[in-house]
Amino acid sequence: RVGALTPAQHWVREEIARKATLRPNASDEEVAKAARAFGARDDEIAVLFAPPANDQQALALGNLIARIASDERSTV
């Protein structure tokens, strides 16, 4: 499971950073703050920094992906 979800985890972190116009090497704290600004819950933010280890965490990652993908904010 960990290896299968790693690309999704990286994508959502990068997308949060891009939409929040963070610098490329933004800290975990900055990414977490940006995720909260997009409405992410604590369980969703946790999966940004550690691979999902169970079904609940995998669902949290999926929920976060859906939230970020549907957000209209964009720097492009």
Summary of the structure (lengths in Angstrom):
residues: 76
radius of gyration: 11.4
end to end distance: 32.4
largest distance: 34.6
contacts: 203
relative contact order: 0.21
helix: 64%
strand: 0%
